[in-house]
Amino acid sequence: MTSKNHITNPKFLEKVDNFLKNITKEDKVTLIHDTDPDGICSGTIIAKCVERLRGRTIDFRIPLDKANYGLTPNMLSEIKKNKSTIVITCDFSAEGNLPALKEIEKQAKVLVVDHHKLYNDYQTDRVILYKPQFFASIEPSTYCTAKLAYDAAARVCDVSDLDWIAAAGCIADIATDPWMPWIESVFKKYNVPMKENFFDTIIGQCAATISSTEVYDVKLVPQCFEAFYSAKKPEDILNGQFGKYKKIIDVELETHKKLFEEKGEKKEDMIIYEMKSPYRIHSILSTILGLKYPHKTIVIINHISNKIAVSSRRGDKKKPVNELLEQCIKGFPNANAGGHVPAAGAGFEEKDLSEFKKRLWKTLE
Ligand SMILES: [Mn+2]
């Protein structure tokens, strides 16, 4: 099993245990989750955990609104309308919007399950930020939310049948390194052959099914959650209704992988590739290329419905790409950037693209 040596603050985890164990049948539980594989996988594990603990499933589920990353006014009004007494968020920095978090706290107890950057150290007797930064010595980007959710759930109920879902989240987030012995045991348990590239395995393909569906049409993702909720094993996901979206997206990815090699602009350790796709494939594409070129800073720029979406990777973490993107969009109107040291994203208006690229190249000087 997983070594416990990475836990630096076991007392902190007891607070999380108590939060989960104290949820009652009468509580109204709202789950807010990201719509990427780690968000879906962690959300499924948390929802299953709540169901097993109190004998009734969660009451409300709100997928994250990608256009307004984080807690939104719409979420607040829904939580108010629903009279939620428990709010659990998965795979985004809910504390990034502190006023909204404080507003929810007036009405509900909040558990933030997440491994993204810590924006506000806000822990109260009604709000727990269950983030690796507070209790583990592991680099947060490699302690993905699905694994956080699994580890928390495993301390308070039996979720051993959900291990493959947690492993899928780890693969999707390139968060396998610290958990290798455990991941190998999961593969063995489900007779899944190990491959050099995790994404080529059946469990990796489950994660890819979510990301493909998300980039095909984000509106379909809520159904992805249901598919994971009812799946008993990895094959159930691959043989389900979402396989067809994966095939469409795979073709699009192959096209741009080739074009990246031909048309990517290279200078020193940076490769910038500008593309146009009707699908939001930039982040999957940059994950694939980041794995292929771990010592390069990969920047994928997608022109999508008159906006620019950027995804960046730096496998060896030698240069923090979250800071790189934050720095390069400074002062742009309607822009955002954020993420992890090895993986980050940004969005801004098309008119700012040339300035953005100029600033990117300038960081090499
Ligand atoms: Mn994640």
Residues whose N, C-alpha, C, O or C-beta is under 5 A from the ligand:
A	BS01	MN	D38 D91 C144 T145 D173
